[in-house]
Amino acid sequence: MGADLHDIRYARIGSDDLDASIRFATEILGLELMERDASNAWLRGDDRDHNICYTRGRESGHATGWEVTDMAALDRAAAEFEDNGVHVRAGTSEECELRRVRGLVILSDPTGNTIELVARPNACGRRYFGTRDAGITGFSHVGMHTRDAQADEAFWIGNLNAKVSDWIGEAALLRINEVHHNVALFPSTKQGIQHVNFQVESQDDIMRSFYLLQKRGVKIVFGPGRHPTSGARFLYFQGPDDLIYEYSTGVRMITAEDEESYVPRSFPAVPSSFCMWGSEPDIPEFKTGKTTPDSTLLHAA
């Protein structure tokens, strides 16, 4: 039982400087600005209405949106959450409008990360056209901070029908469809989004961005490299508001035919479990035994 999630839909990110976040997302990341107002900016890298919505003020927090198949599935999921003692609330008409969806249910995991289930999200009828050619093919996954890795993992499995693809130490890489992981839970001392991933077409796109980001003075925090878990080639770099962004390509797919025989693997929490090429991360959650400071706790709205 639990909610049957179809795919990740969006990330909502509180920003101290909305204009700076928009510039980074368009000029550096390569997203298309769809719309903005005084408090929000909607951007995309595929045929969805938006993948990221920046909201004014870091105190507005973080949230991730996850699509279910239809309104009836959303109602069933909400009822099951209530039956299981998970507090949920229906989104207001204003919240639905801001998220460009017809249906919205909001809940939190044990860490306090805001999870939004949505039905009938808007699609865009015209081609995605990024400000720069980063080779982006789509929004793929998020990494999340978790203050209780086992509890959050159990929550995703028990309530959101996620499956473990692999572990790195206590960090679970979870899937809700064929993609190796749609969400990764990294032990930390805070809550919120740890990184946002966009898939790109090829390793050439990763390397072109690697050199461009260096020229633009953007801090590379990991890579180029290759994950031994998903097999994806990757590049992580620092964005505004202490958020990390990732390009990756070639992620492993776990098909329906693979499900019966697939067994999750457990990798030790060492750098070689994050990169099989030898790159070492400058990311606190990826470093053995290190977490991020309590002073940067995010309060998701």
C-alpha positions as CSV (number, residue, x, y, z in Angstrom):
1,M,0.0,0.0,0.0
2,G,1.0,3.6,0.1
3,A,1.3,6.2,-2.6
4,D,2.3,5.1,-6.1
5,L,4.6,7.8,-7.3
6,H,5.1,8.2,-11.0
7,D,8.1,10.6,-11.1
8,I,9.7,13.5,-9.4
9,R,8.1,16.8,-10.6
10,Y,9.8,19.8,-9.0
11,A,12.0,21.2,-6.3
12,R,11.0,24.4,-4.4
13,I,14.0,26.3,-3.1
14,G,14.1,29.3,-0.8
15,S,16.4,31.9,-2.1
16,D,18.0,34.9,-0.3
17,D,18.5,36.6,-3.7
18,L,15.9,35.7,-6.3
19,D,17.6,37.6,-9.1
20,A,21.0,35.9,-8.4
21,S,19.3,32.5,-8.3
22,I,17.7,33.2,-11.7
23,R,21.0,34.3,-13.2
24,F,22.7,31.2,-12.0
25,A,19.9,28.9,-13.2
26,T,19.8,30.4,-16.7
27,E,23.4,31.5,-17.4
28,I,25.3,28.8,-15.5
29,L,22.9,25.8,-15.1
30,G,21.2,26.2,-18.5
31,L,17.5,26.3,-17.6
32,E,14.8,28.3,-19.3
33,L,13.0,30.9,-17.2
34,M,9.3,30.3,-17.7
35,E,7.8,33.0,-15.5
36,R,8.6,35.1,-12.5
37,D,6.9,37.5,-10.1
38,A,8.0,39.4,-7.1
39,S,8.3,36.3,-4.9
40,N,8.7,33.3,-7.3
41,A,10.6,32.2,-10.4
42,W,9.7,29.0,-12.4
43,L,12.4,27.4,-14.5
44,R,12.6,24.2,-16.5
45,G,15.0,21.9,-18.4
46,D,12.5,19.6,-20.1
47,D,8.8,19.5,-21.2
48,R,7.4,19.9,-17.7
49,D,6.0,23.3,-16.8
50,H,8.9,23.8,-14.4
51,N,11.5,21.7,-12.5
52,I,12.6,24.4,-10.1
53,C,10.7,27.1,-8.4
54,Y,12.8,29.6,-6.5
55,T,10.9,31.3,-3.7
56,R,11.9,34.6,-2.1
57,G,13.7,34.2,1.3
58,R,15.7,31.2,2.3
59,E,13.4,30.9,5.3
60,S,10.6,29.8,2.8
61,G,12.5,26.5,2.9
62,H,12.6,23.5,0.6
63,A,10.0,21.1,-0.8
64,T,10.0,18.4,-3.4
65,G,7.0,17.6,-5.6
66,W,6.1,14.0,-6.7
67,E,3.5,13.1,-9.3
68,V,0.8,10.5,-8.9
69,T,-1.2,9.3,-11.9
70,D,-4.5,11.1,-11.3
71,M,-6.8,12.8,-8.7
72,A,-8.3,9.6,-7.6
73,A,-4.8,8.2,-6.8
74,L,-4.0,11.4,-4.8
75,D,-7.2,11.0,-2.8
76,R,-6.4,7.3,-2.1
77,A,-2.9,8.2,-1.0
78,A,-4.1,10.9,1.4
79,A,-6.6,8.5,3.0
80,E,-4.0,5.8,3.5
81,F,-1.6,8.3,5.1
82,E,-4.3,9.3,7.5
83,D,-5.0,5.6,8.3
84,N,-1.3,5.1,8.9
85,G,-1.1,8.0,11.3
86,V,0.8,10.3,8.9
87,H,-0.4,13.8,9.1
88,V,-1.3,15.3,5.7
89,R,-3.1,18.4,4.5
90,A,-4.7,19.3,1.2
91,G,-3.1,22.2,-0.6
92,T,-5.0,25.4,-0.9
93,S,-6.2,26.7,-4.3
94,E,-3.4,29.3,-4.1
95,E,-0.8,26.7,-3.3
96,C,-2.0,24.6,-6.3
97,E,-1.8,27.6,-8.6
98,L,1.8,28.3,-7.4
99,R,2.8,24.7,-8.1
100,R,0.9,24.6,-11.5
101,V,-1.1,21.5,-10.4
102,R,-4.8,20.5,-10.0
103,G,-4.3,18.5,-6.9
104,L,-1.9,18.8,-4.0
105,V,-1.3,16.9,-0.7
106,I,1.5,18.0,1.7
107,L,3.3,15.9,4.3
108,S,6.7,15.6,6.0
109,D,9.1,12.7,6.5
110,P,10.5,12.0,10.0
111,T,13.4,14.5,9.5
112,G,10.9,17.2,8.6
113,N,11.5,17.4,4.9
114,T,8.4,18.7,3.1
115,I,7.1,16.2,0.5
116,E,4.3,17.3,-1.9
117,L,2.3,14.8,-3.8
118,V,0.7,16.3,-6.9
119,A,-1.9,15.3,-9.5
120,R,-2.4,16.7,-13.0
121,P,0.6,19.0,-13.1
122,N,0.9,21.3,-16.1
123,A,3.0,20.3,-19.0
124,C,4.5,22.7,-21.5
125,G,3.4,22.6,-25.2
126,R,6.6,24.1,-26.6
127,R,10.2,22.9,-26.7
128,Y,12.5,23.5,-23.8
129,F,15.0,26.1,-25.0
130,G,17.8,26.8,-22.5
131,T,19.7,30.0,-22.2
132,R,22.9,28.0,-22.9
133,D,23.4,24.6,-24.5
134,A,24.3,22.5,-21.4
135,G,22.9,19.4,-23.1
136,I,20.2,19.0,-20.4
137,T,17.6,16.2,-21.2
138,G,15.6,16.3,-18.0
139,F,15.2,16.8,-14.3
140,S,16.1,13.5,-12.7
141,H,16.6,13.3,-8.9
142,V,17.3,15.1,-5.6
143,G,19.6,14.4,-2.7
144,M,18.0,15.0,0.7
145,H,19.5,15.7,4.1
146,T,18.3,13.2,6.7
147,R,18.8,13.4,10.4
148,D,17.6,9.8,10.9
149,A,18.5,7.8,7.8
150,Q,16.8,4.6,8.9
151,A,13.6,6.3,9.8
152,D,13.4,8.3,6.6
153,E,14.3,5.3,4.5
154,A,11.5,3.3,6.2
155,F,9.1,6.2,5.6
156,W,9.8,6.3,1.9
157,I,9.5,2.5,1.6
158,G,6.4,2.1,3.8
159,N,4.5,5.2,2.7
160,L,5.7,6.1,-0.8
161,N,6.5,2.6,-2.2
162,A,10.1,3.4,-2.9
163,K,12.7,0.6,-3.3
164,V,16.3,0.6,-2.3
165,S,18.7,0.4,-5.2
166,D,21.9,0.6,-3.2
167,W,23.3,2.0,0.1
168,I,26.5,4.0,0.7
169,G,27.0,3.6,4.4
170,E,23.7,4.7,5.9
171,A,22.7,6.7,2.8
172,A,19.9,5.0,0.8
173,L,19.6,5.5,-2.9
174,L,15.8,5.0,-3.6
175,R,13.8,4.5,-6.8
176,I,10.1,5.0,-7.5
177,N,10.4,4.0,-11.2
178,E,13.0,2.4,-13.5
179,V,15.7,5.1,-12.8
180,H,18.4,3.8,-10.4
181,H,17.5,6.5,-7.9
182,N,15.0,9.4,-7.8
183,V,15.9,10.4,-4.3
184,A,19.0,9.8,-2.1
185,L,19.0,10.3,1.6
186,F,22.3,11.6,3.1
187,P,22.9,11.5,6.8
188,S,23.3,15.1,8.0
189,T,22.4,17.4,10.9
190,K,19.9,19.4,9.0
191,Q,16.9,19.0,6.7
192,G,16.2,20.1,3.2
193,I,17.5,19.5,-0.3
194,Q,21.2,18.6,-0.5
195,H,21.6,18.5,-4.3
196,V,19.5,18.8,-7.5
197,N,20.3,16.6,-10.5
198,F,19.8,17.2,-14.2
199,Q,20.6,14.5,-16.8
200,V,22.6,15.6,-19.8
201,E,22.9,13.9,-23.1
202,S,26.5,12.7,-23.0
203,Q,29.9,12.7,-21.2
204,D,30.9,15.4,-23.7
205,D,28.3,17.7,-22.2
206,I,29.7,17.1,-18.8
207,M,33.2,17.9,-19.9
208,R,32.1,21.1,-21.8
209,S,30.4,22.3,-18.6
210,F,33.4,21.4,-16.5
211,Y,35.6,23.8,-18.4
212,L,32.9,26.5,-18.8
213,L,32.1,26.4,-15.0
214,Q,35.8,26.8,-14.2
215,K,36.1,29.8,-16.5
216,R,33.0,31.3,-14.9
217,G,34.5,30.9,-11.4
218,V,31.9,28.3,-10.3
219,K,33.2,26.0,-7.6
220,I,33.5,22.4,-8.7
221,V,32.8,20.2,-5.6
222,F,33.1,16.7,-7.1
223,G,34.1,15.3,-10.4
224,P,34.2,14.7,-13.2
225,G,33.7,11.2,-12.1
226,R,31.6,8.0,-12.3
227,H,29.4,6.6,-9.6
228,P,29.9,2.8,-9.0
229,T,26.3,2.6,-7.8
230,S,24.3,4.0,-10.7
231,G,27.1,3.9,-13.3
232,A,26.4,7.6,-14.1
233,R,29.2,10.0,-15.1
234,F,28.8,13.1,-13.1
235,L,29.8,16.7,-12.2
236,Y,28.8,18.5,-9.0
237,F,29.1,22.2,-8.5
238,Q,28.2,24.9,-6.0
239,G,25.1,27.0,-6.5
240,P,23.5,29.9,-4.5
241,D,22.0,29.4,-1.0
242,D,24.4,26.5,-0.1
243,L,22.8,24.2,-2.6
244,I,24.7,21.8,-4.9
245,Y,23.8,21.0,-8.5
246,E,24.7,17.9,-10.5
247,Y,24.9,17.0,-14.1
248,S,25.0,13.3,-14.9
249,T,24.6,10.9,-17.8
250,G,24.3,7.2,-18.3
251,V,22.3,6.4,-15.2
252,R,21.5,2.7,-14.7
253,M,17.8,1.7,-15.3
254,I,16.3,-1.1,-13.3
255,T,13.5,-2.5,-15.5
256,A,10.5,-4.6,-14.5
257,E,12.4,-7.6,-15.9
258,D,15.2,-6.8,-13.5
259,E,13.1,-6.5,-10.4
260,E,12.8,-10.1,-9.4
261,S,16.6,-10.7,-9.5
262,Y,17.8,-7.3,-8.4
263,V,19.5,-7.2,-5.0
264,P,20.6,-3.8,-3.5
265,R,24.3,-3.5,-2.8
266,S,25.8,-2.0,0.3
267,F,28.9,0.2,-0.3
268,P,31.1,1.5,2.5
269,A,31.1,5.2,3.3
270,V,34.4,6.0,1.6
271,P,35.2,8.2,-1.4
272,S,35.6,5.2,-3.8
273,S,32.0,4.3,-3.2
274,F,31.0,7.7,-4.7
275,C,33.5,7.7,-7.6
276,M,35.2,4.8,-9.2
277,W,37.6,7.1,-11.1
278,G,39.3,8.5,-8.0
279,S,37.7,12.0,-7.7
280,E,37.3,12.9,-4.1
281,P,34.2,15.0,-3.0
282,D,34.4,18.4,-1.4
283,I,30.8,17.8,-0.1
284,P,30.3,17.3,3.6
285,E,27.7,14.6,3.3
286,F,29.9,12.6,1.0
287,K,32.9,12.7,3.4
288,T,33.2,9.8,5.8
289,G,31.9,10.7,9.3
290,K,31.3,14.4,8.4
291,T,27.9,16.2,8.4
292,T,26.8,19.8,7.9
293,P,26.5,22.2,10.8
294,D,23.3,22.7,12.9
295,S,23.5,26.5,12.3
296,T,22.1,26.1,8.8
297,L,18.9,24.2,9.6
298,L,16.2,24.8,7.0
299,H,12.6,25.0,8.0
300,A,10.6,23.7,5.1
301,A,7.3,25.4,4.4
